[in-house]
Amino acid sequence: MFTTTIAGSLPKPAWLAEPEKLWPEWRQSGPELDEAKRDAALIWIKEQELAGIDIVTEGEQFRTHFVHGFLEHIDGIDWSLKTPMGIRNNRYTVDVPTVTRALSRPEPVHMREAEYIHAHTDHPIKFTLPGPMTICDTIADAHYGRRADMAMAFAEILNDEARELEAAGVSLIQFDEPAFNAFMDDVNEWGIATLERAIEGLKCDTAVHICYGYGIKANTDWKKTLGEQWRQYEQIFPALDASKIGQVSVEYANSRVPPDLMKLLAHKQVMVGVIDVATDQVETAEEVATRIRDASAFVDPERLMPCTNCGLAPLSRAVARGKLQALGAGAQLARQRL
């Protein structure tokens, strides 16, 4: 009960990459970089184990960015052709690479990384992949013509990748879809369909992580425009609840998402964000346990998975470590009290 996990990313050590950045530059190259990535992944695996986190990740130490770290291995993308693009429905603009021909995946992207994690922990493993809709909101299209068509092409590639991760020992594959709260109509029209294509044939647990983004200025400024209650999920939770995906994430800590919306996910495991990633303040175990208790009014305890609101990558290592410890200790306290 109250199985703990994190949304995915963790800070990169300063000797691996620029700290506290979402698009860090690697500090090393070649074989030295490969070894440094493995070292960082191993550190975070052990930090999670020590903190009492039940389902561990490698903290995305092998990639610079949760989307482009996957895309840089996909053929059909011209990285020299930069196209200005409004991300998350024009929340902010970035020059992004462009898809110029049919997409393909010449070889596995993350399989060796998953095998490495599996060899270094006895805990169940979560591995995160970017979701099809979020990929299409992070890269320009000069080939497919319709975002839905490009998303389905990515979904097929992601499915091949996910099947290999499952074979490498991954217990839970999570697709990150922060774009789900920016394009509500598209989610219902084709977003969930592409997500279901990405998980087709998998026997391991599956999850979708949707959120209002990292605690960066572009996101925090946008959140100020959303009013006192963030009810966007009300438009997509019924369809997600009817989907084949197994788990859905919901922000809860210091969030304006009305907690009663979690009742719309009555048939899913719910990763409830009891750790706020938009602040450097480290929660206490008591605060986490109280959030778990309060969220239990909306999600049956056996379906409630205490989690972080989003990734911890932009934070310092010390803060992230403290939040991991608070998550593990708070969940244990909640179990004892229940």
TORVEX-296576 format. One record per residue (C-alpha): residue number from 1; residue in one letter; x, y, z. Coordinates in Angstrom, 2 decimals, decimal comma. Layout:
<atoms>
<atom resi="NUM" resn="A" u="X" v="Y" w="Z"/>
...
</atoms>
This chain:
<atoms>
<atom resi="1" resn="M" u="0,00" v="0,00" w="0,00"/>
<atom resi="2" resn="F" u="1,15" v="3,57" w="-0,81"/>
<atom resi="3" resn="T" u="3,82" v="2,33" w="-3,22"/>
<atom resi="4" resn="T" u="6,19" v="5,25" w="-3,79"/>
<atom resi="5" resn="T" u="7,87" v="6,42" w="-6,97"/>
<atom resi="6" resn="I" u="8,99" v="9,67" w="-8,57"/>
<atom resi="7" resn="A" u="7,86" v="11,33" w="-11,77"/>
<atom resi="8" resn="G" u="11,20" v="10,68" w="-13,43"/>
<atom resi="9" resn="S" u="14,04" v="13,16" w="-13,57"/>
<atom resi="10" resn="L" u="16,63" v="13,92" w="-10,89"/>
<atom resi="11" resn="P" u="19,40" v="16,54" w="-10,83"/>
<atom resi="12" resn="K" u="22,59" v="15,81" w="-12,69"/>
<atom resi="13" resn="P" u="25,77" v="15,99" w="-10,59"/>
<atom resi="14" resn="A" u="27,97" v="19,00" w="-11,42"/>
<atom resi="15" resn="W" u="30,73" v="16,71" w="-12,65"/>
<atom resi="16" resn="L" u="28,35" v="15,21" w="-15,24"/>
<atom resi="17" resn="A" u="26,54" v="18,28" w="-16,59"/>
<atom resi="18" resn="E" u="25,62" v="21,86" w="-15,76"/>
<atom resi="19" resn="P" u="23,60" v="21,65" w="-12,55"/>
<atom resi="20" resn="E" u="20,03" v="22,82" w="-12,04"/>
<atom resi="21" resn="K" u="19,27" v="23,24" w="-15,76"/>
<atom resi="22" resn="L" u="16,70" v="21,56" w="-18,00"/>
<atom resi="23" resn="W" u="18,97" v="21,65" w="-21,07"/>
<atom resi="24" resn="P" u="22,44" v="21,12" w="-19,53"/>
<atom resi="25" resn="E" u="25,69" v="20,79" w="-21,43"/>
<atom resi="26" resn="W" u="27,66" v="17,63" w="-20,75"/>
<atom resi="27" resn="R" u="30,92" v="18,22" w="-18,88"/>
<atom resi="28" resn="Q" u="32,67" v="15,23" w="-20,48"/>
<atom resi="29" resn="S" u="32,67" v="13,32" w="-23,78"/>
<atom resi="30" resn="G" u="33,35" v="9,92" w="-25,27"/>
<atom resi="31" resn="P" u="33,95" v="6,94" w="-22,96"/>
<atom resi="32" resn="E" u="34,42" v="9,28" w="-19,98"/>
<atom resi="33" resn="L" u="30,91" v="10,65" w="-20,48"/>
<atom resi="34" resn="D" u="29,42" v="7,16" w="-20,73"/>
<atom resi="35" resn="E" u="31,09" v="6,17" w="-17,47"/>
<atom resi="36" resn="A" u="30,01" v="9,38" w="-15,76"/>
<atom resi="37" resn="K" u="26,38" v="8,77" w="-16,77"/>
<atom resi="38" resn="R" u="26,50" v="5,26" w="-15,31"/>
<atom resi="39" resn="D" u="28,05" v="6,58" w="-12,10"/>
<atom resi="40" resn="A" u="25,34" v="9,24" w="-11,74"/>
<atom resi="41" resn="A" u="22,58" v="6,73" w="-12,41"/>
<atom resi="42" resn="L" u="23,98" v="4,36" w="-9,80"/>
<atom resi="43" resn="I" u="24,19" v="7,14" w="-7,20"/>
<atom resi="44" resn="W" u="20,53" v="8,06" w="-7,68"/>
<atom resi="45" resn="I" u="19,38" v="4,44" w="-7,65"/>
<atom resi="46" resn="K" u="21,03" v="3,99" w="-4,27"/>
<atom resi="47" resn="E" u="19,74" v="7,34" w="-2,99"/>
<atom resi="48" resn="Q" u="16,19" v="6,22" w="-3,82"/>
<atom resi="49" resn="E" u="16,71" v="2,85" w="-2,15"/>
<atom resi="50" resn="L" u="18,07" v="4,52" w="0,99"/>
<atom resi="51" resn="A" u="15,13" v="6,94" w="1,02"/>
<atom resi="52" resn="G" u="12,61" v="4,10" w="0,91"/>
<atom resi="53" resn="I" u="11,36" v="4,69" w="-2,64"/>
<atom resi="54" resn="D" u="9,71" v="1,49" w="-3,84"/>
<atom resi="55" resn="I" u="9,86" v="1,83" w="-7,64"/>
<atom resi="56" resn="V" u="13,15" v="3,42" w="-8,70"/>
<atom resi="57" resn="T" u="14,35" v="5,21" w="-11,83"/>
<atom resi="58" resn="E" u="17,77" v="6,23" w="-13,08"/>
<atom resi="59" resn="G" u="16,71" v="9,87" w="-12,85"/>
<atom resi="60" resn="E" u="17,18" v="10,35" w="-16,61"/>
<atom resi="61" resn="Q" u="20,93" v="10,69" w="-16,09"/>
<atom resi="62" resn="F" u="21,63" v="9,32" w="-19,56"/>
<atom resi="63" resn="R" u="19,85" v="12,17" w="-21,43"/>
<atom resi="64" resn="T" u="20,10" v="15,93" w="-21,50"/>
<atom resi="65" resn="H" u="16,33" v="16,40" w="-21,94"/>
<atom resi="66" resn="F" u="13,36" v="14,09" w="-21,45"/>
<atom resi="67" resn="V" u="12,20" v="14,50" w="-25,07"/>
<atom resi="68" resn="H" u="15,28" v="15,32" w="-27,13"/>
<atom resi="69" resn="G" u="17,33" v="12,68" w="-25,35"/>
<atom resi="70" resn="F" u="15,15" v="10,16" w="-27,17"/>
<atom resi="71" resn="L" u="14,71" v="12,06" w="-30,43"/>
<atom resi="72" resn="E" u="18,43" v="12,43" w="-31,10"/>
<atom resi="73" resn="H" u="18,48" v="8,70" w="-31,89"/>
<atom resi="74" resn="I" u="15,59" v="8,83" w="-34,38"/>
<atom resi="75" resn="D" u="16,13" v="9,10" w="-38,14"/>
<atom resi="76" resn="G" u="14,05" v="11,54" w="-40,18"/>
<atom resi="77" resn="I" u="14,83" v="14,60" w="-38,04"/>
<atom resi="78" resn="D" u="16,99" v="17,44" w="-39,37"/>
<atom resi="79" resn="W" u="18,73" v="18,91" w="-36,33"/>
<atom resi="80" resn="S" u="20,32" v="21,68" w="-38,40"/>
<atom resi="81" resn="L" u="16,94" v="22,92" w="-39,66"/>
<atom resi="82" resn="K" u="15,63" v="24,93" w="-36,73"/>
<atom resi="83" resn="T" u="12,03" v="26,09" w="-36,74"/>
<atom resi="84" resn="P" u="10,63" v="28,63" w="-34,22"/>
<atom resi="85" resn="M" u="7,73" v="26,91" w="-32,47"/>
<atom resi="86" resn="G" u="5,33" v="27,86" w="-29,71"/>
<atom resi="87" resn="I" u="5,58" v="25,13" w="-27,06"/>
<atom resi="88" resn="R" u="2,54" v="24,04" w="-24,97"/>
<atom resi="89" resn="N" u="0,08" v="26,04" w="-27,05"/>
<atom resi="90" resn="N" u="2,43" v="29,03" w="-27,34"/>
<atom resi="91" resn="R" u="3,33" v="29,18" w="-23,66"/>
<atom resi="92" resn="Y" u="6,92" v="29,88" w="-24,76"/>
<atom resi="93" resn="T" u="8,81" v="29,80" w="-28,08"/>
<atom resi="94" resn="V" u="11,86" v="27,67" w="-28,87"/>
<atom resi="95" resn="D" u="13,85" v="26,98" w="-32,05"/>
<atom resi="96" resn="V" u="13,29" v="23,25" w="-32,51"/>
<atom resi="97" resn="P" u="14,59" v="20,61" w="-34,97"/>
<atom resi="98" resn="T" u="12,36" v="19,61" w="-37,86"/>
<atom resi="99" resn="V" u="10,99" v="16,31" w="-39,15"/>
<atom resi="100" resn="T" u="11,74" v="16,27" w="-42,88"/>
<atom resi="101" resn="R" u="11,10" v="12,64" w="-43,87"/>
<atom resi="102" resn="A" u="9,53" v="9,42" w="-42,61"/>
<atom resi="103" resn="L" u="10,59" v="8,60" w="-39,07"/>
<atom resi="104" resn="S" u="12,47" v="5,43" w="-38,12"/>
<atom resi="105" resn="R" u="14,45" v="4,04" w="-35,20"/>
<atom resi="106" resn="P" u="17,62" v="2,36" w="-36,51"/>
<atom resi="107" resn="E" u="18,48" v="0,72" w="-33,17"/>
<atom resi="108" resn="P" u="17,35" v="0,56" w="-29,53"/>
<atom resi="109" resn="V" u="17,73" v="3,87" w="-27,70"/>
<atom resi="110" resn="H" u="17,59" v="3,07" w="-23,97"/>
<atom resi="111" resn="M" u="17,78" v="-0,73" w="-23,76"/>
<atom resi="112" resn="R" u="21,38" v="-0,88" w="-22,50"/>
<atom resi="113" resn="E" u="20,58" v="1,74" w="-19,88"/>
<atom resi="114" resn="A" u="17,61" v="-0,31" w="-18,66"/>
<atom resi="115" resn="E" u="19,79" v="-3,42" w="-18,49"/>
<atom resi="116" resn="Y" u="22,33" v="-1,48" w="-16,42"/>
<atom resi="117" resn="I" u="19,67" v="-0,34" w="-13,95"/>
<atom resi="118" resn="H" u="18,21" v="-3,83" w="-13,71"/>
<atom resi="119" resn="A" u="21,65" v="-5,20" w="-12,85"/>
<atom resi="120" resn="H" u="22,14" v="-2,74" w="-9,99"/>
<atom resi="121" resn="T" u="18,91" v="-2,89" w="-8,00"/>
<atom resi="122" resn="D" u="16,47" v="-5,45" w="-6,66"/>
<atom resi="123" resn="H" u="13,69" v="-2,87" w="-6,69"/>
<atom resi="124" resn="P" u="11,08" v="-2,68" w="-9,44"/>
<atom resi="125" resn="I" u="12,24" v="-0,28" w="-12,15"/>
<atom resi="126" resn="K" u="10,39" v="2,56" w="-13,81"/>
<atom resi="127" resn="F" u="11,62" v="3,91" w="-17,13"/>
<atom resi="128" resn="T" u="10,24" v="7,11" w="-18,64"/>
<atom resi="129" resn="L" u="9,69" v="7,87" w="-22,31"/>
<atom resi="130" resn="P" u="8,30" v="11,02" w="-23,93"/>
<atom resi="131" resn="G" u="4,67" v="10,62" w="-25,02"/>
<atom resi="132" resn="P" u="3,66" v="10,98" w="-28,69"/>
<atom resi="133" resn="M" u="1,70" v="14,22" w="-28,23"/>
<atom resi="134" resn="T" u="4,42" v="15,90" w="-26,19"/>
<atom resi="135" resn="I" u="7,04" v="14,89" w="-28,76"/>
<atom resi="136" resn="C" u="4,95" v="16,55" w="-31,45"/>
<atom resi="137" resn="D" u="4,70" v="19,67" w="-29,32"/>
<atom resi="138" resn="T" u="8,50" v="19,77" w="-29,06"/>
<atom resi="139" resn="I" u="9,51" v="19,28" w="-32,69"/>
<atom resi="140" resn="A" u="8,42" v="20,85" w="-35,99"/>
<atom resi="141" resn="D" u="6,78" v="18,92" w="-38,83"/>
<atom resi="142" resn="A" u="7,72" v="19,42" w="-42,47"/>
<atom resi="143" resn="H" u="6,73" v="15,94" w="-43,66"/>
<atom resi="144" resn="Y" u="3,51" v="14,46" w="-42,23"/>
<atom resi="145" resn="G" u="1,22" v="17,45" w="-42,56"/>
<atom resi="146" resn="R" u="-1,00" v="16,56" w="-39,59"/>
<atom resi="147" resn="R" u="0,23" v="16,49" w="-36,03"/>
<atom resi="148" resn="A" u="-1,96" v="13,45" w="-35,35"/>
<atom resi="149" resn="D" u="-0,25" v="11,50" w="-38,15"/>
<atom resi="150" resn="M" u="3,21" v="12,36" w="-36,90"/>
<atom resi="151" resn="A" u="2,18" v="11,42" w="-33,36"/>
<atom resi="152" resn="M" u="1,02" v="7,99" w="-34,51"/>
<atom resi="153" resn="A" u="4,34" v="7,45" w="-36,31"/>
<atom resi="154" resn="F" u="6,15" v="8,27" w="-33,08"/>
<atom resi="155" resn="A" u="3,77" v="5,99" w="-31,14"/>
<atom resi="156" resn="E" u="4,78" v="3,03" w="-33,28"/>
<atom resi="157" resn="I" u="8,47" v="3,78" w="-32,67"/>
<atom resi="158" resn="L" u="7,85" v="4,20" w="-28,94"/>
<atom resi="159" resn="N" u="6,06" v="0,87" w="-28,83"/>
<atom resi="160" resn="D" u="9,08" v="-0,90" w="-30,28"/>
<atom resi="161" resn="E" u="11,27" v="0,82" w="-27,70"/>
<atom resi="162" resn="A" u="8,90" v="0,01" w="-24,83"/>
<atom resi="163" resn="R" u="8,77" v="-3,68" w="-25,72"/>
<atom resi="164" resn="E" u="12,57" v="-3,84" w="-25,57"/>
<atom resi="165" resn="L" u="12,62" v="-2,03" w="-22,21"/>
<atom resi="166" resn="E" u="10,13" v="-4,54" w="-20,86"/>
<atom resi="167" resn="A" u="12,35" v="-7,38" w="-22,06"/>
<atom resi="168" resn="A" u="15,31" v="-5,71" w="-20,31"/>
<atom resi="169" resn="G" u="13,56" v="-5,99" w="-16,94"/>
<atom resi="170" resn="V" u="11,59" v="-2,74" w="-16,65"/>
<atom resi="171" resn="S" u="8,49" v="-3,18" w="-14,47"/>
<atom resi="172" resn="L" u="6,77" v="0,14" w="-15,21"/>
<atom resi="173" resn="I" u="6,97" v="2,24" w="-18,37"/>
<atom resi="174" resn="Q" u="5,80" v="5,81" w="-18,00"/>
<atom resi="175" resn="F" u="5,00" v="8,12" w="-20,89"/>
<atom resi="176" resn="D" u="5,45" v="11,81" w="-20,14"/>
<atom resi="177" resn="E" u="2,62" v="13,86" w="-21,62"/>
<atom resi="178" resn="P" u="2,67" v="17,39" w="-20,15"/>
<atom resi="179" resn="A" u="1,12" v="18,53" w="-23,44"/>
<atom resi="180" resn="F" u="-2,08" v="16,78" w="-22,35"/>
<atom resi="181" resn="N" u="-3,11" v="19,84" w="-20,34"/>
<atom resi="182" resn="A" u="-2,52" v="22,26" w="-23,24"/>
<atom resi="183" resn="F" u="-4,55" v="20,59" w="-26,01"/>
<atom resi="184" resn="M" u="-7,68" v="19,16" w="-24,41"/>
<atom resi="185" resn="D" u="-9,62" v="18,58" w="-27,62"/>
<atom resi="186" resn="D" u="-6,66" v="16,87" w="-29,28"/>
<atom resi="187" resn="V" u="-6,19" v="14,58" w="-26,26"/>
<atom resi="188" resn="N" u="-9,69" v="13,21" w="-26,69"/>
<atom resi="189" resn="E" u="-9,57" v="13,21" w="-30,49"/>
<atom resi="190" resn="W" u="-6,24" v="11,45" w="-31,05"/>
<atom resi="191" resn="G" u="-3,86" v="11,88" w="-28,08"/>
<atom resi="192" resn="I" u="-5,10" v="8,92" w="-26,05"/>
<atom resi="193" resn="A" u="-5,26" v="6,77" w="-29,19"/>
<atom resi="194" resn="T" u="-1,57" v="7,38" w="-29,87"/>
<atom resi="195" resn="L" u="-0,75" v="6,66" w="-26,23"/>
<atom resi="196" resn="E" u="-2,61" v="3,33" w="-26,45"/>
<atom resi="197" resn="R" u="-0,66" v="2,51" w="-29,61"/>
<atom resi="198" resn="A" u="2,58" v="3,16" w="-27,71"/>
<atom resi="199" resn="I" u="1,64" v="0,62" w="-25,00"/>
<atom resi="200" resn="E" u="0,21" v="-1,99" w="-27,34"/>
<atom resi="201" resn="G" u="1,21" v="-5,53" w="-26,38"/>
<atom resi="202" resn="L" u="2,99" v="-4,58" w="-23,15"/>
<atom resi="203" resn="K" u="2,53" v="-6,85" w="-20,15"/>
<atom resi="204" resn="C" u="4,37" v="-4,59" w="-17,66"/>
<atom resi="205" resn="D" u="2,65" v="-1,76" w="-15,83"/>
<atom resi="206" resn="T" u="2,10" v="1,44" w="-17,79"/>
<atom resi="207" resn="A" u="1,60" v="5,04" w="-16,74"/>
<atom resi="208" resn="V" u="1,06" v="8,50" w="-18,16"/>
<atom resi="209" resn="H" u="2,55" v="11,50" w="-16,41"/>
<atom resi="210" resn="I" u="0,64" v="14,70" w="-17,08"/>
<atom resi="211" resn="C" u="1,37" v="17,89" w="-15,21"/>
<atom resi="212" resn="Y" u="1,61" v="21,64" w="-15,35"/>
<atom resi="213" resn="G" u="5,34" v="21,45" w="-15,87"/>
<atom resi="214" resn="Y" u="8,61" v="22,01" w="-14,06"/>
<atom resi="215" resn="G" u="8,95" v="24,92" w="-11,69"/>
<atom resi="216" resn="I" u="10,56" v="27,14" w="-14,33"/>
<atom resi="217" resn="K" u="9,53" v="30,78" w="-14,89"/>
<atom resi="218" resn="A" u="7,60" v="30,15" w="-18,11"/>
<atom resi="219" resn="N" u="5,42" v="27,62" w="-16,31"/>
<atom resi="220" resn="T" u="4,99" v="29,50" w="-13,06"/>
<atom resi="221" resn="D" u="4,01" v="32,66" w="-14,96"/>
<atom resi="222" resn="W" u="1,46" v="30,67" w="-17,00"/>
<atom resi="223" resn="K" u="-0,01" v="29,10" w="-13,88"/>
<atom resi="224" resn="K" u="-0,80" v="32,58" w="-12,55"/>
<atom resi="225" resn="T" u="-3,23" v="33,04" w="-15,45"/>
<atom resi="226" resn="L" u="-5,24" v="29,87" w="-14,76"/>
<atom resi="227" resn="G" u="-7,40" v="31,15" w="-11,93"/>
<atom resi="228" resn="E" u="-8,01" v="29,80" w="-8,46"/>
<atom resi="229" resn="Q" u="-8,92" v="26,30" w="-9,67"/>
<atom resi="230" resn="W" u="-7,16" v="24,36" w="-12,42"/>
<atom resi="231" resn="R" u="-9,99" v="22,26" w="-13,85"/>
<atom resi="232" resn="Q" u="-8,44" v="21,44" w="-17,23"/>
<atom resi="233" resn="Y" u="-8,12" v="17,75" w="-16,33"/>
<atom resi="234" resn="E" u="-11,89" v="17,52" w="-15,99"/>
<atom resi="235" resn="Q" u="-12,05" v="17,46" w="-19,79"/>
<atom resi="236" resn="I" u="-9,70" v="14,49" w="-20,24"/>
<atom resi="237" resn="F" u="-9,85" v="12,34" w="-17,08"/>
<atom resi="238" resn="P" u="-13,02" v="10,46" w="-18,15"/>
<atom resi="239" resn="A" u="-11,36" v="9,37" w="-21,40"/>
<atom resi="240" resn="L" u="-8,13" v="8,49" w="-19,59"/>
<atom resi="241" resn="D" u="-10,09" v="6,45" w="-17,08"/>
<atom resi="242" resn="A" u="-11,62" v="4,48" w="-19,95"/>
<atom resi="243" resn="S" u="-8,23" v="4,00" w="-21,64"/>
<atom resi="244" resn="K" u="-5,87" v="1,05" w="-21,45"/>
<atom resi="245" resn="I" u="-3,20" v="2,99" w="-19,53"/>
<atom resi="246" resn="G" u="-2,72" v="1,68" w="-16,00"/>
<atom resi="247" resn="Q" u="-1,62" v="4,70" w="-13,96"/>
<atom resi="248" resn="V" u="-2,22" v="8,46" w="-14,17"/>
<atom resi="249" resn="S" u="-0,35" v="11,20" w="-12,32"/>
<atom resi="250" resn="V" u="-2,01" v="14,17" w="-10,64"/>
<atom resi="251" resn="E" u="-0,37" v="17,16" w="-8,91"/>
<atom resi="252" resn="Y" u="-1,55" v="17,56" w="-5,36"/>
<atom resi="253" resn="A" u="1,09" v="19,31" w="-3,24"/>
<atom resi="254" resn="N" u="0,48" v="23,07" w="-3,30"/>
<atom resi="255" resn="S" u="-1,57" v="22,59" w="-6,46"/>
<atom resi="256" resn="R" u="-4,75" v="24,31" w="-7,58"/>
<atom resi="257" resn="V" u="-6,00" v="21,15" w="-9,25"/>
<atom resi="258" resn="P" u="-9,24" v="20,39" w="-7,37"/>
<atom resi="259" resn="P" u="-8,55" v="17,08" w="-5,61"/>
<atom resi="260" resn="D" u="-12,07" v="15,83" w="-6,26"/>
<atom resi="261" resn="L" u="-11,10" v="15,47" w="-9,94"/>
<atom resi="262" resn="M" u="-9,17" v="12,36" w="-8,90"/>
<atom resi="263" resn="K" u="-12,55" v="10,69" w="-8,43"/>
<atom resi="264" resn="L" u="-12,81" v="10,70" w="-12,24"/>
<atom resi="265" resn="L" u="-9,96" v="8,16" w="-12,30"/>
<atom resi="266" resn="A" u="-11,88" v="5,49" w="-10,41"/>
<atom resi="267" resn="H" u="-10,42" v="2,61" w="-12,44"/>
<atom resi="268" resn="K" u="-6,78" v="3,69" w="-12,36"/>
<atom resi="269" resn="Q" u="-3,87" v="3,69" w="-10,01"/>
<atom resi="270" resn="V" u="-3,22" v="7,35" w="-9,27"/>
<atom resi="271" resn="M" u="0,26" v="8,74" w="-8,77"/>
<atom resi="272" resn="V" u="-0,58" v="11,53" w="-6,35"/>
<atom resi="273" resn="G" u="2,00" v="14,30" w="-6,24"/>
<atom resi="274" resn="V" u="2,71" v="14,83" w="-2,55"/>
<atom resi="275" resn="I" u="6,08" v="16,50" w="-3,19"/>
<atom resi="276" resn="D" u="6,15" v="20,05" w="-4,59"/>
<atom resi="277" resn="V" u="8,87" v="20,45" w="-7,23"/>
<atom resi="278" resn="A" u="8,43" v="24,23" w="-7,65"/>
<atom resi="279" resn="T" u="10,10" v="25,10" w="-4,34"/>
<atom resi="280" resn="D" u="13,44" v="24,45" w="-2,65"/>
<atom resi="281" resn="Q" u="11,68" v="23,92" w="0,65"/>
<atom resi="282" resn="V" u="12,00" v="20,29" w="1,69"/>
<atom resi="283" resn="E" u="8,84" v="18,72" w="3,05"/>
<atom resi="284" resn="T" u="8,71" v="16,95" w="6,39"/>
<atom resi="285" resn="A" u="7,57" v="13,35" w="6,71"/>
<atom resi="286" resn="E" u="4,58" v="14,64" w="8,65"/>
<atom resi="287" resn="E" u="3,56" v="16,97" w="5,81"/>
<atom resi="288" resn="V" u="3,82" v="14,14" w="3,29"/>
<atom resi="289" resn="A" u="1,85" v="11,74" w="5,47"/>
<atom resi="290" resn="T" u="-0,88" v="14,36" w="5,93"/>
<atom resi="291" resn="R" u="-1,12" v="14,90" w="2,17"/>
<atom resi="292" resn="I" u="-1,42" v="11,15" w="1,63"/>
<atom resi="293" resn="R" u="-4,12" v="10,92" w="4,27"/>
<atom resi="294" resn="D" u="-6,07" v="13,83" w="2,79"/>
<atom resi="295" resn="A" u="-5,75" v="12,49" w="-0,79"/>
<atom resi="296" resn="S" u="-7,15" v="9,16" w="0,43"/>
<atom resi="297" resn="A" u="-10,54" v="10,86" w="0,61"/>
<atom resi="298" resn="F" u="-10,52" v="10,99" w="-3,21"/>
<atom resi="299" resn="V" u="-8,48" v="7,90" w="-4,17"/>
<atom resi="300" resn="D" u="-8,85" v="4,48" w="-2,54"/>
<atom resi="301" resn="P" u="-5,66" v="3,86" w="-0,50"/>
<atom resi="302" resn="E" u="-4,88" v="0,66" w="-2,41"/>
<atom resi="303" resn="R" u="-4,81" v="2,68" w="-5,66"/>
<atom resi="304" resn="L" u="-2,86" v="5,66" w="-4,31"/>
<atom resi="305" resn="M" u="0,84" v="5,88" w="-5,23"/>
<atom resi="306" resn="P" u="2,64" v="8,77" w="-3,47"/>
<atom resi="307" resn="C" u="4,81" v="10,54" w="-6,01"/>
<atom resi="308" resn="T" u="6,40" v="13,87" w="-6,91"/>
<atom resi="309" resn="N" u="4,37" v="16,47" w="-8,79"/>
<atom resi="310" resn="C" u="6,89" v="16,43" w="-11,63"/>
<atom resi="311" resn="G" u="10,61" v="15,83" w="-12,16"/>
<atom resi="312" resn="L" u="13,25" v="17,14" w="-9,76"/>
<atom resi="313" resn="A" u="15,91" v="17,96" w="-12,38"/>
<atom resi="314" resn="P" u="16,04" v="21,77" w="-11,92"/>
<atom resi="315" resn="L" u="16,65" v="21,47" w="-8,17"/>
<atom resi="316" resn="S" u="19,94" v="21,05" w="-6,32"/>
<atom resi="317" resn="R" u="21,11" v="17,56" w="-5,40"/>
<atom resi="318" resn="A" u="20,71" v="18,32" w="-1,70"/>
<atom resi="319" resn="V" u="17,13" v="19,51" w="-2,08"/>
<atom resi="320" resn="A" u="16,22" v="16,57" w="-4,32"/>
<atom resi="321" resn="R" u="17,76" v="14,13" w="-1,85"/>
<atom resi="322" resn="G" u="15,79" v="15,69" w="0,99"/>
<atom resi="323" resn="K" u="12,55" v="15,45" w="-0,95"/>
<atom resi="324" resn="L" u="13,19" v="11,78" w="-1,74"/>
<atom resi="325" resn="Q" u="13,74" v="11,10" w="1,95"/>
<atom resi="326" resn="A" u="10,56" v="12,99" w="2,87"/>
<atom resi="327" resn="L" u="8,56" v="11,00" w="0,31"/>
<atom resi="328" resn="G" u="9,80" v="7,66" w="1,61"/>
<atom resi="329" resn="A" u="9,44" v="8,54" w="5,29"/>
<atom resi="330" resn="G" u="6,05" v="10,17" w="4,82"/>
<atom resi="331" resn="A" u="4,64" v="7,15" w="3,00"/>
<atom resi="332" resn="Q" u="5,91" v="4,85" w="5,72"/>
<atom resi="333" resn="L" u="4,27" v="7,05" w="8,36"/>
<atom resi="334" resn="A" u="1,02" v="7,02" w="6,42"/>
<atom resi="335" resn="R" u="1,11" v="3,21" w="6,21"/>
<atom resi="336" resn="Q" u="1,64" v="2,91" w="9,96"/>
<atom resi="337" resn="R" u="-1,25" v="5,25" w="10,73"/>
<atom resi="338" resn="L" u="-3,65" v="3,57" w="8,33"/>
</atoms>
